[in-house]
Amino acid sequence: MSLLKVSTLIAAGAMLATFAVGAIAQDMASTPPLATMSADQVVAARKAAMKENGGTLKAAGALTGAEASAAADILIKNFTNFPALFPEGSIVGDSKALPVIWENKADFDGIFAKDLEAAKAMKAAAEAGDADAYGAALKAIGGSCGECHQKYRS
């Protein structure tokens, strides 16, 4: 195995470990329920989840086995939670959400549902050792992220 490939795998593993520790810390922290969060807190929560997804997706292509499955778990968690993180009236501060989200909420939420199914397929492929299906699921999520950002983000 080349030194570059080993370095890439080590970096990807370190990045995934960082995300896992952050997720565990977040789960253990006493975060307020969504209903009690201010609009600024909701925006901060969704931005953090989006950044977590971005980092996870960047690293995921180089992962296999348990690390790939763990990356899929992060995406599954976030895609499950995203619809609730866009309550009406949550365009405040540095939010990049567009008002059209609430005009087309079913379409908007449908994108997250599609990504959730792709993340589940990604996890199943990782657990089965099916690199082609894993890559296809990653590609589907990447395309869907772009679709959502083009339609619903400034």
C-alpha positions, 0 to 999 in steps of 0.5 A, spaced: 500 500 500 502 506 498 504 511 503 499 516 500 493 511 501 496 510 508 496 517 509 489 518 506 486 512 510 489 515 517 486 522 516 479 519 514 479 515 520 482 521 524 476 525 521 471 520 523 473 519 530 473 526 531 465 526 528 464 520 533 466 524 539 463 530 537 456 526 536 457 522 543 458 529 546 452 532 543 448 526 545 450 526 552 450 534 553 443 537 555 441 540 549 434 544 549 428 540 546 427 543 539 420 546 542 424 550 547 430 553 542 430 560 540 430 561 532 438 562 533 439 556 536 435 552 531 439 555 526 446 554 529 443 546 530 442 545 523 448 549 521 452 544 525 449 538 523 450 540 515 457 541 517 458 535 520 454 532 514 459 535 509 465 533 513 462 526 513 461 526 506 468 528 504 471 523 508 466 517 507 469 515 500 475 513 503 472 509 508 470 501 509 467 496 514 465 499 521 468 506 519 464 507 513 458 504 517 459 509 522 459 515 517 452 512 515 450 513 522 452 520 522 448 521 516 442 517 518 441 521 524 442 528 521 437 526 515 432 524 520 433 530 524 433 536 518 426 537 517 424 539 524 430 543 524 427 548 519 421 550 523 417 556 519 420 563 522 427 560 523 430 565 518 434 569 523 442 571 524 446 568 518 441 563 516 442 562 508 435 558 508 430 561 503 423 562 504 421 558 499 422 552 503 415 553 507 412 554 500 414 547 498 415 544 505 413 537 502 418 537 496 424 540 501 422 535 506 422 529 501 429 531 499 431 529 506 427 523 506 431 521 499 437 522 503 435 518 509 434 512 504 440 513 501 444 513 507 441 507 509 443 504 503 450 506 504 450 503 511 447 496 508 452 497 503 458 498 508 456 492 512 455 488 506 462 490 503 459 492 497 463 498 495 459 499 488 453 500 492 456 504 497 459 509 492 452 509 489 449 511 495 454 517 496 453 519 489 446 520 490 447 524 497 452 528 494 447 530 488 441 531 493 445 536 497 446 540 491 439 540 489 437 542 495 442 548 496 440 550 489 433 551 490 432 552 498 439 556 500 441 563 498 
